Amino acid sequence: MEYDKLSILVQSQGSWTQKLYRETSSSVDRIEVSVEGPYGPNSYHFLRHESLVMVSGGSGISPFISIIREIIFQSNKPDFQVPNVHLICSFKNFADLSMLDILLPIFGTPVELSKLQLQIEVYVTKENERPKSDTQNLLQSIWFKPNPLDSPISSALGSNSWLWLGAIITSSFIMFLLLLGIVTRFYIYPIERNGTEVYHYSYKCLWDMFLVCVCVFIVSSSVYLWSKQQQNAQREANSIVFLCEIFQNTNILY
């Protein structure tokens, strides 16, 4: 529903989120963050059911908000069977009810809600009466401005993640075979040749596990450092291009 926008819901409870709330409450138009994930494939299996019953408590409503927004988006498509959605949620305070406002997009084109079959039951467990003061100001929706120097969100292994993953596995296996052959030839074989007993099988298994861990660590670390170096070089190139564009579009008066 919001093209090329990423929405993140953060509930201010602990010391870290409270500090983040204070930072974003000040007059800032952009903030630098590092993002990891999401992990795992996207799943839309909930669209196969005729009815959905979702139960949440507090900030646990976040994934259900994403599901409802996806159903709203899919409901505007022709021949889509809109499921019956029953949302049961509980909050400690009346102020937390403001999280329900995020069900609809703040920006973007208006959405058609006539096809949506949504029923919401809300329970407040800690407060008995709604406070007289306005609690809507506790909910802040802040949209940060993009910067030409920002790096796009991508997988940890880059755009060719499957290719990189196959290269890591293959390189790790080849390195494992080489190290295993060296250890067997120069350490295990002399013991079995000069000793009266065969080298213990458990020790061989420990050597195999150790060598596997070493090979995976070496190859994955090398690929990660190489990818990081490529990203830094690309970021520096973008910075130079950005500065050149600034100088070209700026009139210098002497």
N, C-alpha and C positions, 0 to 999 in steps of 0.2 A: 504493500500500500504506500510505502514511502521509498521511491526509487533512489538507489545510491545513498541511502542513509542507514546508519547503524544506531539502534537505540539500546541503551544499557540502563537497567533499573538497579539503583543502589539504595538500600535502606540504611539510614544513619543510626547505628546502634553502638558499635565499638569505637575505640579511640582512633583507629585508622580511618574509618568512614566518617567520623565526626570531623577529623582534620580535612578530609576531602570535601566535606560539606562547607567548611569555612573557606577553603581555597576557591571553590566554585561560586560561593556567595559574593566574593569580591568582584570587582569590575575586570574580569578577564575574558578575552575573546577566543583564546585557544589554550590548549594544555597538551603537553607531550606525555604520551603513554606508550607502554609496550604491551602488545597483545599476543596471547597464545591461544590456540584452539580456533574453533570448536573441534572436538575430537569425536570420531565416529561418523558414520554416514547419516545423511538427513533421512528422517523417517516420516512418512505421511500415512502410516497405517491407520491413524484415527479417522481418516476420511472414508474408510471402508464401512464404518458402522452406521447404523440408522440412528442411534442415540448415544450420547456421551454423558457420563456422570463424573464430575471432577470435584474432588474434595481437597481443600488446601487450608493452610494456616499461616498467617503472617506473610512474610516475603516469599513463601512457597507458592504463591499465586503466580509468580513470574513465568514459569513454563506454560501455564494455562492461558495467560494473556497472549502468548505467542500462538497457541493453538487456536484461540478464538479469532485473533486477527487473521490467521491463515484461512479459517473458515469464511470470514467476511470477504476476503479477497477471492476465494474460490466460488462463493455464492453468486458473484457477478458474471460468472461464465455460463454460457448456455448449456442446458442438459446436465446440470450438476445437481445431484440430490443432496440438499442441505440437511445435515443431521440435527436432531433435537439435542440441544446442549443444556445441561443442568449443572450450574456452578454453585457449589456450597463452600463458602469461605468464612473463616473466623479471624478476627483481629483483636488485639488487646485493647486498643484505644480507638476512639472515634476519629482521631486524626489520621489513622492508617487507612480509613476508607477512601482517602484521596488516591490511593493506588488504582482504584477502579477507573479513574479518569483516563488511564493509559490504554484502555481497551480500544479507543478510537484514535486514529492518527491525528497529530497536532497540525502537521503540514501535509500538503499533497491534495489530490483531487478528492472531492466529496465522494463518499461511498454510499451505496444503496443498502439499507438495512431492512427493507420490507420482507426479504426472503429469510432473514435470520430468525431462527426459533431458539431464543436464548432466555433462560430463566435463572435468576440469580437469587440466592439466599445468603444473607450476610448476618453474622453473629458477632457482637462485641462482648468479650468475656471479662474485661477488667473494670470498665466504667459502666455505671448504671444510668447516668444522664449525660446527654450531649453538652459539652462545655459551651458557655455563652460566647466566648471569644471565637473569632474566625480561625479555623484550622486549615483553610485552603492555602494560606501563605506558607505552610510548612512543606508543600509540594512545589518544587522548582523544576521547570523544564528548561534546560540550557542546551542550545545548539551551538557548537563551536565552529568557527570559521576554518576552512581548509587552508593549507599552506602549500605552495608549489614544491617545497623541499620535503614534504611528507612522503614516507615510503608506503607503498601499498601493502595491505595485509595479504600474506601468502603463507603457504605451508612451510614448515621448518626446513624441508629439503628442497625448496624451490618449486618452480612451476612444473618441472618434470619429476614429480615426486616418485612415481612408480619406476621410472628409469633409474633414478638415483637409488631407490631402495634395492632394485635388482643389482646395481653395481656394488652397493655396500655388501650385500649378501655374498655375491660372487667373489669379491676381493677378500672378504673375511674368510671364506672357505678355502681359497687358494693359500692365503697366509697361514691358516691353521694347518693345512697339509704340510707346508714347508717347515713350520716350526715343530710339528709332530715328528716329521722325518729326522730333523736335526737332533731333537731330544732322544729319540729312539736309537739313532745311530751312535751318538757320542756319550750317552748317559745310561740308557736302559740296557742296550746290547752288551756293553762291556761288563756290567754287573751280572747278567745272565751267563755270559761266556766264562767269566772267571769264578763265579760263585757256584755253590752246590745246589741252590734253590732258584726257582724261577721267580722273577720280579713279581711282587704281589699284585693281584688283579685290582684291588681297591686303590692302590697307589697309581696305577695306570689310569683309572677313571678320574682320580683327582687331577692328574696331569692334563687329561682331555678337557675337563671343565675349566681349569685354569687357563689353558691355551685358548679356548673358545672365548672366554671373557676378555683376555688380552687382545685378541685379534679384533673383536667387535669394537672394543674401546678405541684402539688405534685407528681403525678405518673410519668409524663414525666421527671421531674427533677431528681427523684430517679433513673429511668432507665438510664438517661444520665450520672449521676455521677457513677453509677455502671459500665457502659460501658467504661467510661473514666478510671476508676480504673483498669479494666481488660486490657485495651490497655497499660497503664503504666506498669503494671506487665509483660505483654508480651514483651514490649520494654526493660525492665530491664533484662529479661531472655535472650533475643537476644544479649544484650550487654555482658552479662557474657559468653555466648557461643562464641561470637566473640573474646573476650579477651583470652579465653582458647585456641582457635584455633591459635591465634597469638603466645602465649607462647609455644604451642606444636611445631610450625613450626619455632621457633627461637632458635638458638644455643647461649647460654650464655657462654662467655669465662671469666675465672677468672685469 
